[in-house]
Amino acid sequence: MMKMNKYFLALVLILVTIWDSVSQCSMCRAVLESEQDTGQAEAINDGIVYLMAFPYILVGGVLYVVYRSFKKKKSQQNTQ
């Protein structure tokens, strides 16, 4: 159980550091920096971060299901 807590803490720390990252391609950055409105640039940054986060969440969910199935199989083998 302690090992699972370490993995959960690592996942939370990774997601927190990703959340504040600014991810833009160079062309998007050049177009948005030339405009005066910074609200649009922030909105595009937020959209990029949201699009980047969902694959990690999906992979994490699949890995969790696989982990639980192996754990369940192992516990069934130990009871027999």
VENJOMO-V857099 format. One record per residue. N is the residue number from 1. SS is DSSP state (alpha for helix, beta for strand, coil for the rest). OMEGA is omega in whole degrees, -180 to 180 (* if undefined). D_FIRST is the distance of its C-alpha to the first C-alpha in Angstrom with 2 decimals. Layout:
n=<N/N>
ss=<SS/SS>
omega=<OMEGA/OMEGA>
d_first=<D_FIRST/D_FIRST>
This chain:
n=<1/2/3/4/5/6/7/8/9/10/11/12/13/14/15/16/17/18/19/20/21/22/23/24/25/26/27/28/29/30/31/32/33/34/35/36/37/38/39/40/41/42/43/44/45/46/47/48/49/50/51/52/53/54/55/56/57/58/59/60/61/62/63/64/65/66/67/68/69/70/71/72/73/74/75/76/77/78/79/80>
ss=<coil/alpha/alpha/alpha/alpha/alpha/alpha/alpha/alpha/alpha/alpha/alpha/alpha/alpha/alpha/alpha/alpha/alpha/alpha/coil/coil/coil/coil/coil/coil/alpha/alpha/alpha/alpha/alpha/alpha/alpha/alpha/alpha/coil/coil/coil/alpha/alpha/alpha/alpha/alpha/alpha/alpha/alpha/alpha/alpha/alpha/alpha/alpha/alpha/alpha/alpha/alpha/alpha/alpha/alpha/alpha/alpha/alpha/alpha/alpha/alpha/alpha/alpha/alpha/alpha/alpha/alpha/alpha/alpha/alpha/alpha/alpha/alpha/alpha/alpha/alpha/alpha/coil>
omega=<-179/179/179/178/178/178/179/179/178/179/179/180/178/-179/179/180/178/-175/-177/-179/179/-175/176/171/-175/180/178/-179/-178/-180/-177/178/180/179/-179/-175/179/179/179/178/178/179/178/177/179/179/179/180/178/179/180/-174/-174/176/178/178/179/179/177/178/179/179/178/178/179/178/-180/180/177/179/179/179/-180/180/177/178/-180/-179/-178/*>
d_first=<0.00/3.79/5.40/5.19/6.50/8.95/10.11/10.69/12.54/14.48/15.47/16.71/18.64/20.19/21.29/22.77/24.75/25.94/27.04/29.63/30.93/34.48/34.96/38.51/40.71/43.80/46.18/44.34/44.18/47.92/48.92/46.88/47.92/51.54/51.31/51.56/48.97/45.50/43.95/44.27/42.59/39.61/39.39/39.40/36.69/34.47/35.22/34.32/30.94/30.22/31.33/29.15/25.93/26.12/25.74/22.50/21.20/22.43/20.96/17.52/17.97/19.16/16.34/13.83/16.15/16.41/12.69/12.63/15.87/14.83/11.83/14.43/17.02/15.12/14.47/18.17/19.31/17.70/19.46/22.78>
